[in-house]
Amino acid sequence: MIGVAGCGRMGGPMLVALQAAGFNAQGYDVRQVPYPRCTTDIPTIRSKLETLITVVRDIAQTEEVLFGAQNFSQAPNLRRIIICSTLSPRYVKSLSARVSPAVCLIDAPMSGAQIAAEQASLSFMLGGDASDLDAAQPLFDAMGKHFHRMGSFGMGMQAKVLNNLLAASNTAMTRLVLDWAETAGLDEGKLLGLIETSSGQNWFASGFETIEFSRDGMDAENTIGILVKDVDSALDAAPSDADLSLPKSVQAAIRALKPKI
């Protein structure tokens, strides 16, 4: 049985995609959530669990899933753990020494926001042994459309935090540009159309009308808050001699975002 731990905005649609593809997949969440076969009962998951996919928010929740209250890493039939949460690459690599060598470890953070999860068109950044990735590919095929094998375990996460650092930069600057445009009296739709076909083009601006968090302000529980956390993950893995002033400025700009009506 495949268990999806964390059935929120991303994990819930991923669970549905696996079920639609014919996999025996069940979800787990600490809350009641509106997805089929998603339970709050730990023993129900642990007893049958063979592949665990974690889609929880952060390191603290990952610790709970793997080693804490849920302790799924000790499930009797567990053979594979796929880390889809965006976490510090240093933390992810440390899991190799904490999980039984009999359990295959893959890091597979994804990109595309909730809409891509709902459309089963996520982009996955994959890290792990080639044979392990080959064996898990049918699962990724069910949930995504783009697959980037970045190297050994941990390299998928390294790639993801760098990607999200760029995403945070695009988010911060696009929102600033739209705010300035509004003050100047420019039509938002016309400006976004211009950006789409010009040198300022970026994923956030191109998807502004469909990305669920595009107009959100900063909140610890929403995707903007997750972007702030993801910049922290990138900073944790920065080279020792790196100049951190620009990423920290981006993080401060994201943290200061207000809702855009």
SVG drawing of the C-alpha trace seen along z (x, -y; Angstrom):
<svg xmlns="http://www.w3.org/2000/svg" viewBox="-14 -57 48 63">
<polyline fill="none" stroke="black" stroke-width="0.4" points="0.0,0.0 1.1,-3.6 0.6,-6.1 0.5,-9.8 1.3,-11.7 0.0,-15.2 -3.2,-15.6 -3.4,-19.3 -3.3,-21.6 -0.7,-19.5 -0.8,-16.0 -4.6,-15.7 -4.6,-16.0 -1.5,-13.8 -3.4,-11.1 -6.4,-11.4 -4.1,-11.2 -2.5,-8.0 -5.9,-6.5 -7.1,-7.5 -4.1,-5.7 -5.2,-2.5 -2.7,-2.5 -3.7,-1.2 -3.1,-4.6 -4.3,-5.8 -3.8,-9.2 -2.9,-10.2 -3.4,-13.6 -3.6,-14.9 -6.9,-16.7 -10.0,-15.5 -9.6,-16.4 -12.0,-16.1 -10.1,-13.5 -11.1,-9.8 -9.4,-7.2 -7.6,-9.7 -7.5,-8.8 -6.4,-10.2 -5.8,-6.7 -2.1,-5.9 -2.4,-2.1 -4.5,-1.8 -1.6,-3.3 1.3,-1.6 0.1,1.9 0.0,2.0 2.5,-0.7 5.0,0.2 5.7,-3.1 5.5,-6.4 5.2,-9.7 5.6,-12.7 4.0,-16.0 4.0,-17.7 4.9,-21.3 8.4,-21.4 11.1,-19.6 9.2,-19.5 6.2,-17.8 8.5,-15.4 10.1,-14.4 6.7,-13.6 5.8,-11.5 9.0,-9.6 10.2,-9.3 7.7,-10.9 4.1,-10.4 3.4,-8.6 6.8,-6.8 6.1,-5.6 9.8,-4.9 9.4,-1.8 6.3,-0.5 6.8,3.3 6.4,3.6 8.0,0.3 10.3,0.5 10.4,-3.0 10.2,-6.6 9.7,-9.4 10.2,-12.9 8.1,-15.4 8.1,-18.3 10.5,-21.1 13.1,-20.9 16.7,-21.8 19.0,-19.7 21.2,-19.2 18.4,-17.7 17.3,-15.5 20.8,-14.0 20.9,-13.3 18.0,-10.9 20.3,-8.3 21.9,-7.7 18.6,-7.5 16.5,-5.3 17.0,-1.5 19.2,-0.7 16.5,1.8 14.3,-1.2 14.9,-3.0 15.1,-6.8 14.1,-9.1 13.8,-12.9 11.2,-14.2 10.1,-17.7 7.7,-19.1 6.8,-22.4 3.7,-23.7 1.4,-24.8 -2.0,-23.4 -3.3,-23.7 -0.6,-21.4 -1.3,-18.9 -5.0,-18.9 -4.1,-18.4 -1.5,-15.7 1.0,-17.8 3.6,-18.5 7.3,-18.9 9.4,-16.6 13.1,-17.1 14.4,-13.6 17.3,-12.4 18.3,-8.8 19.8,-5.7 18.9,-5.2 17.4,-1.8 15.2,-3.2 14.0,-6.0 13.2,-3.6 11.1,-1.5 9.2,-4.6 8.7,-6.2 5.1,-4.9 4.1,-6.8 5.6,-10.0 4.0,-9.4 0.6,-9.3 1.2,-12.6 3.3,-14.7 4.4,-15.5 8.0,-16.7 10.7,-14.7 14.3,-15.9 16.8,-13.4 19.3,-15.6 21.7,-13.0 22.0,-11.1 19.7,-11.3 19.5,-14.9 20.2,-16.5 16.5,-16.8 16.1,-18.9 19.1,-21.0 17.7,-21.7 14.3,-22.5 15.4,-25.1 17.4,-26.9 14.3,-26.8 12.2,-28.1 14.6,-30.9 14.1,-32.0 10.3,-31.6 10.4,-33.7 12.3,-36.4 9.8,-36.3 6.9,-36.5 8.3,-39.4 9.2,-41.5 6.1,-40.7 3.9,-41.8 5.9,-45.0 5.6,-45.7 1.9,-45.2 1.5,-47.5 3.5,-50.2 1.5,-49.7 -1.8,-50.2 -0.5,-53.4 0.5,-54.6 -3.0,-53.7 -1.8,-50.8 -4.4,-48.1 -3.2,-44.9 -4.4,-42.5 -2.7,-44.4 0.5,-44.6 0.5,-40.9 -0.1,-40.2 2.9,-42.4 5.1,-40.6 4.1,-37.2 5.6,-38.1 8.5,-40.3 11.8,-40.1 10.1,-40.2 8.3,-36.9 8.3,-34.5 6.2,-31.6 4.4,-33.7 3.4,-36.5 2.3,-34.0 0.2,-32.1 -1.1,-35.0 -4.7,-34.4 -4.6,-30.6 -2.0,-30.3 -4.0,-30.1 -1.7,-32.2 -1.0,-35.0 -2.9,-37.7 -2.3,-36.4 -0.5,-38.4 2.0,-36.8 0.5,-34.3 2.4,-31.5 -0.2,-29.0 -0.4,-29.8 1.8,-29.4 3.5,-32.8 4.5,-31.6 5.9,-28.4 8.0,-30.5 9.5,-32.3 10.3,-28.9 11.7,-27.6 14.1,-30.6 15.3,-29.5 16.0,-26.1 18.0,-27.5 20.0,-29.7 20.8,-26.7 22.4,-25.0 24.2,-28.1 28.0,-27.9 30.0,-28.9 31.4,-32.0 28.1,-33.1 26.8,-36.6 23.3,-36.2 22.2,-39.8 20.1,-39.4 18.2,-36.2 17.6,-37.7 16.2,-40.9 13.9,-38.7 12.7,-36.9 12.0,-40.1 10.0,-41.3 7.9,-38.1 7.4,-38.4 6.1,-41.9 3.4,-41.1 -0.1,-42.3 -3.2,-40.8 -3.8,-42.2 -7.5,-42.7"/>
</svg>
